[in-house]
Amino acid sequence: MLVGSSSRSPVGDVPSSPKYSDRLSPAINHYLTEASRQEVRPPGTPENGYLWQRVNSQLSSPSQPYSLREALAQAQSSRIGASSQALRESLHPILRQKLELWEENLSAAVSLQVLEITEKFSTTGSSHSIATDYGKLDCITTIFTKLLLTKSAFGFLESFVCCVQQKRAVIGLQILVRSSFSFFMQTARLKVMLIITLSELLSDVQVTQMKSDGTLEESGEARRLRRSLEEMADESQSHKLLRECGLPENALTEVSETSAENQWSWSEVKYLSDSLLLALDASLEHALLTPVMNMDRYAAAESFYKLAMAFAPVPDLHIMWLLHLCDAHQEMQSWAEAAQCAVAVAGVVMQALVSRNDGVWSRDHVTALRKICPMVSNEITSEASAAEVEGYGASKLTVDSAVKYLQLANKLFSQAELYHFCASILELVIPVYKSRRAYEQLAKCHTMLTNIYESILEQESSPIPFTDATYYRVGFYGERFGKLDRKEYVYREPRDVRLGDIMEKLSHIYESRMDANHTLHIIPDSRQVKADELQPGVCYLQITAVDPVMEDEDLGSRRERIFSLSTGSVRARVFDRFLFDTPFTKNGKTQGGLEDQWKRRTVLQTEGSFPALVNRLFVIKSESLEFSPVENAIGMIETRTAALRNELEEPRSSEGDQLPRLQSLQRILQGSVAVQVNSGVLSVCTAFLSGEPATRLRSQELQQLIAALLEFMAVCKRAIRVHFRLIGEEDQEFHTQLVNGFQSLTAELSHYIPAILSEL
């Protein structure tokens, strides 16, 4: 059995049954009985004191009634018809404490009696034919788990989460795990029960306390609880704690009747400990952020996300925190992130329905949902199944609830203009309406799909590349940042947020966290930061605009990325790689002449992909590639060539012909061949094809540069011919200027590349 006794009574021992100790052994039963004799300690108890602070029962008050029984009698006679809660509130605080202790002792006594009866039932059943009918014996597990999940039993379990003495808490938790092998053969259900218990406890317990400077820190109670949870998985200390508690060193050994092997597993205990610590840490972080949540919405969103992940084994709690996160994103108008939260909730429901064959969806539908929100799992976990058995999750795991959240996701993705996701969402809703022959809803869905595909077509045919968001790399350097120190994140912002906007926003957030010994400084460029060389007492933010990387993009291309996202169709915009280019010179200066200008291309890999459940993702990998000055020059020319070719080859009109738009073509041609602006191409020739610099080029580099220049001029010539066919009388003079500019540029280039005259 899991426990033998649970009490913190100052007035007497909890009744216990010696017969109930058969399974746990007399030594363990003696230990549990001794644990129940501990007294309540006054507030301020040292490390080995009782975890939750209580009112000191020794305090006296002139208005204190003589006894709890007398007080209850008086309250009932004067408040006939009042609720039990009202009667409780009418009691003196000290008597309310006594009542609470009495209730907990009663709960412990009743729990022991139920467990003893269950023990007798299982012993009797094992000697009869019922032992082979495991379906009938399942009532034992049902009684046992329902007992520990009733409201009154939380105090019973509480003694193992927080015991009078820390070492007793640790051993108590280990005995709890040991017994779970006897009843469940694994810790999944125990994990769910303890997470639910921990959630209940943390809703009533102060996990933070105020420091002298007015800020919050982890409370002593929370620290002691953390140590207990950490030590329960510490194999090296186990034998020592058992001896100190008067237990034999083999007390945790669990041998099945059908096997001679010890079923105790420290790895499973560690897994359970880590799960509970994750929930404790998430709850603590959320409490510590309370004063700044309204200002730092990024941290607030991450806090809700961590809570959702920590309580993921319990569907009700998981969904609750996901919906809190969804609301937080909607307040920030982060529509794509809010939509992802709705998808995640729908995914939790769909997993369960598919797992128990209780819906219209299959695993293929769940896989399709994962393409939108990778957090959605392919299968429901054993912990979530256990939570459903215990009644935590069944209320929300229905087809209608899944459809409700899919529809919410569709609405939010539409606000974010991510129409490809909308189409995928509706494709998951349609099978439900088909199975129900809900033709009116089917008609609405198909009408919405028509509008969605028309919106996608409009995005793809627009001359201005569609941008759904802007992205920024943010580096944190400074001890005042705490856990963020020396970490990098990529932030996803609305498409109208510029670099200056996010600089101002983050400065406002973090300046308020500086103290008299620290100041905040923004690093204005994207150079590589050497954290060890930064000035102490200063916290640095480095904010850099980054571009998302398409799946098939050649990151080693020398071409500038101005047009890298303007070609091709607008696909489902999911990004987990980003890059930015940084100019530098070998002499340490940022800028130099063309012959000295290097470029460093940095590619960042994030933990997960955007759009995500949060607005920022941690950078898990960063790689750099350097381009020499001549490679930069070749890349600049190739970029201009690609821009002109794109105008000539891309269909632009609604009729679908191949004619480019005149105004766009004129703008690019003017920037390429007009005499007053052609210094870019000529400066490349001057820097690399004349005098001493030309002698430093390798043969291959020289050939690539000349080939790029020749191709550029050939495309310019073709574009001028297309321009002549498109213009009217009003543009004849401008066309003449383009022709003259092209001829002048050709003549200038012939001094460096004589063959250009014959090529053109």
Disulfide bonds with the S-S distance in Angstrom:
none
